[in-house]
Amino acid sequence: MAFLHAQIEGKIAVITINRPPANALSQELLLELDEVLTEFSTNDDVRVIVIRGEGKFFCAGADIREFTTIGSQEKAYELARNGQQLMDKIEQYPKPIIASIHGAALGGGLELAMGCHIRLVSENAKLGLPELSLGIIPGFAGTQRLPKYVGEQKALEMMITSEPISGTEACQYGLALRAFPEEKLFEETMKLAEKFASKSPASVKAVINLLKYTKTEQFAEGIEQEAKWFSEVFRTEDAKEGIQAFIEKRKPNFVGK
């Protein structure tokens, strides 16, 4: 694998995202993650998955440069649906998946983390969905999962202002389970993973499976609409300006077209 490192420690599989400098989610990286999760799903030696990031970040978002290669609204829709399906696969995975978040989980990185069953964070981590600063919207089910954790008002504020919250704040709002000093985060993540791994795999799988019944039918409709709106917004002049401004590291000039 080019961008992921997977290592089994006891009954815990640690998947490390390693795509410097910011561990951005390229399409190739997402395919690798899909493949390794498929592999571990039938490996009886693995009872828990931990996803973490190498370097300064958990994952600072999608690969914006790849967005410049998307030439049609249909391709933008396909991009969103593929990402949504992977996040849904993570959420419905038969084994617990814990996101161990340090540095930043932004955009697609936070959407990845929200798909996981548990989020543990460093106290000073930054979590947010800043897509509107690029003239686009979240496309990997972020508009549907974030309100579930932080409530509609806070989700709306986070998305429209594009301002992240800290790991400590994420715990207060219900987006993360616990926050730790960064140097203790992975150690504490593994402690929780070991507790999960000590339980009967059959009972753990049953509990995870039952959680899906708490998700309403509107969620499926919501992510379908998100993909449509993502592709609609993606074709605007403001989206082109926002993406280009991000690449050029300047402030975008949105004109409303």
C-alpha positions in Angstrom: 0.0 0.0 0.0 1.3 3.4 -1.0 -0.4 5.6 1.6 -1.5 3.3 4.5 0.6 1.2 6.9 -1.3 -1.6 8.6 0.1 -3.5 11.6 -1.5 -6.0 13.9 -0.7 -5.7 17.6 -2.3 -8.5 19.5 -5.9 -8.5 18.3 -5.8 -4.9 17.3 -5.1 -3.7 13.7 -3.6 -0.2 13.6 -4.1 1.5 10.2 -1.8 4.6 9.9 -2.5 7.2 7.2 0.9 8.2 5.8 0.5 10.7 2.9 2.6 13.8 3.7 2.3 16.6 4.3 -1.3 16.6 5.6 -2.5 13.0 5.0 -5.1 14.3 2.4 -7.7 11.8 1.2 -6.8 11.1 -2.4 -9.0 8.7 -4.4 -6.2 6.1 -4.3 -5.9 6.4 -0.5 -9.6 5.8 -0.1 -9.4 2.7 -2.3 -6.5 1.4 -0.2 -8.6 2.0 3.0 -11.5 0.2 1.5 -9.3 -2.8 0.5 -7.6 -3.1 3.9 -10.9 -2.9 5.8 -12.3 -5.7 3.5 -9.2 -7.8 4.3 -9.5 -7.3 8.1 -13.2 -7.9 8.2 -12.7 -11.7 7.6 -9.5 -11.9 9.7 -10.4 -13.6 13.0 -7.2 -12.5 14.5 -8.3 -8.9 14.3 -11.1 -7.8 16.7 -10.6 -4.0 16.7 -9.4 -1.4 14.2 -7.6 1.8 15.1 -7.2 4.5 12.5 -4.6 7.2 13.1 -2.4 9.6 11.1 1.3 9.8 10.7 3.1 13.2 11.3 1.3 16.4 12.4 -2.2 15.5 11.4 -4.8 12.8 11.5 -6.1 14.0 8.2 -6.4 17.5 7.0 -9.1 16.8 4.4 -9.7 15.7 0.8 -7.0 16.2 -1.8 -8.2 19.6 -3.2 -5.8 19.4 -6.2 -7.7 16.3 -7.4 -10.8 18.4 -7.5 -9.3 20.4 -10.4 -9.4 17.2 -12.5 -13.2 16.6 -12.1 -14.6 17.9 -15.3 -18.3 17.3 -15.0 -21.2 17.4 -12.6 -21.7 13.6 -13.0 -18.1 13.0 -11.9 -18.6 15.2 -8.8 -21.7 13.3 -7.9 -19.8 10.0 -8.3 -17.0 11.3 -6.1 -19.4 12.1 -3.3 -21.3 8.9 -3.6 -18.1 6.8 -3.5 -16.9 8.6 -0.4 -20.3 8.3 1.3 -20.4 4.5 0.6 -16.9 4.1 2.2 -17.9 6.1 5.3 -21.1 4.0 5.5 -19.0 0.8 5.3 -16.9 2.0 8.2 -20.0 2.9 10.3 -21.5 -0.5 9.6 -18.2 -2.5 10.0 -18.7 -5.6 12.1 -15.7 -4.8 14.3 -15.2 -1.6 16.4 -13.3 1.1 14.6 -11.6 3.8 16.7 -10.3 7.1 15.3 -7.3 8.4 17.2 -7.2 12.1 16.2 -4.3 14.4 16.7 -3.4 17.6 14.9 -6.4 18.1 12.7 -9.4 16.2 11.3 -10.9 18.6 8.7 -13.3 18.2 5.8 -13.0 14.6 4.5 -10.8 13.8 7.5 -13.6 14.6 9.9 -16.1 12.8 7.7 -13.8 9.7 7.9 -13.6 10.1 11.7 -17.4 10.5 12.0 -17.9 7.2 10.2 -15.9 5.5 12.9 -17.6 4.1 16.0 -15.5 6.0 18.5 -13.4 9.2 18.3 -10.6 9.8 20.8 -8.8 13.2 20.3 -5.9 15.2 21.5 -7.0 18.2 23.6 -5.6 20.7 21.0 -6.7 18.9 17.9 -8.8 20.9 15.4 -12.0 19.3 14.0 -14.2 21.0 11.4 -15.9 21.0 8.0 -14.4 24.0 6.2 -15.6 23.2 2.7 -17.7 26.4 2.4 -14.5 28.4 2.5 -13.7 26.8 -0.9 -17.2 27.5 -2.3 -18.3 23.9 -2.0 -20.0 21.7 0.6 -19.2 18.5 2.5 -19.7 15.5 0.3 -18.9 12.4 2.4 -22.0 12.5 4.6 -20.7 15.3 6.7 -23.9 17.4 6.5 -25.8 14.4 7.9 -23.5 13.1 10.6 -22.2 16.3 12.1 -25.7 17.5 13.3 -26.2 14.1 14.8 -23.3 14.7 17.2 -23.2 18.4 17.9 -26.8 19.5 17.1 -28.2 21.4 14.2 -27.2 24.9 15.4 -23.6 24.1 16.1 -23.3 22.1 12.9 -24.6 25.0 10.9 -22.2 27.4 12.6 -19.3 25.1 12.0 -20.1 24.6 8.4 -21.0 28.1 7.4 -18.1 29.8 9.3 -15.7 27.0 8.4 -14.2 27.5 11.9 -13.0 24.3 13.6 -13.5 23.3 17.3 -10.8 21.9 19.6 -10.6 18.3 20.8 -11.7 19.4 24.2 -14.7 21.2 22.7 -15.5 18.2 20.5 -16.0 16.2 23.7 -18.2 18.8 25.2 -20.4 18.8 22.1 -20.5 15.0 21.8 -18.4 14.8 18.6 -15.6 12.9 20.5 -15.6 10.5 23.4 -12.6 11.7 25.3 -9.7 14.1 24.9 -6.1 13.5 26.1 -2.8 15.4 26.0 -1.3 14.6 22.5 1.6 12.6 23.9 -0.9 10.2 25.7 -3.5 9.9 22.9 -2.3 6.7 21.2 -1.5 5.0 24.5 -5.0 5.7 25.7 -6.5 4.7 22.4 -4.8 1.3 22.6 -6.1 0.8 26.2 -9.7 1.3 25.0 -9.0 -1.0 22.0 -7.7 -3.7 24.3 -10.9 -3.5 26.4 -13.0 -3.9 23.2 -10.8 -6.8 22.0 -11.2 -8.7 25.3 -15.0 -9.1 24.7 -16.7 -11.8 22.7 -16.5 -10.9 19.0 -20.0 -12.3 18.4 -21.5 -10.0 21.1 -19.6 -7.0 19.9 -20.8 -7.6 16.3 -24.3 -7.9 17.5 -24.2 -4.6 19.4 -22.7 -2.8 16.4 -25.3 -4.3 14.1 -28.1 -3.1 16.4 -26.8 0.4 16.4 -27.9 0.8 12.7 -31.5 0.8 13.8 -31.0 4.2 15.5 -30.4 5.7 12.1 -33.6 6.9 10.4 -34.6 6.4 6.8 -34.1 10.1 6.3 -30.3 9.6 6.6 -30.2 7.6 3.4 -32.3 10.3 1.7 -30.1 13.0 3.2 -26.8 11.7 1.9 -28.4 11.2 -1.6 -29.4 14.8 -1.5 -26.0 15.8 -0.2 -24.3 14.1 -3.3 -26.7 15.9 -5.6 -26.1 19.3 -4.0 -22.4 18.7 -3.9 -22.3 18.1 -7.6 -24.6 21.1 -8.2 -22.5 23.4 -6.1 -19.3 22.0 -7.5 -20.1 23.3 -11.0 -20.5 26.9 -9.9 -18.0 29.7 -10.7 -17.6 30.2 -6.9 -16.5 26.6 -6.5 -13.9 27.0 -9.2 -12.7 30.2 -7.6 -12.6 28.7 -4.1 -10.6 25.6 -5.1 -8.2 27.7 -7.1 -7.8 30.2 -4.3 -7.0 27.3 -1.9 -4.3 26.0 -4.2 -2.9 29.4 -4.7 -3.1 30.1 -0.9 -5.1 33.3 -1.2 -8.5 34.5 -0.1 -11.3 33.6 -2.5 -13.5 36.2 -4.1 -17.0 34.7 -4.2 -19.4 36.6 -6.6 -22.5 34.4 -6.2 -22.4 32.6 -9.6 
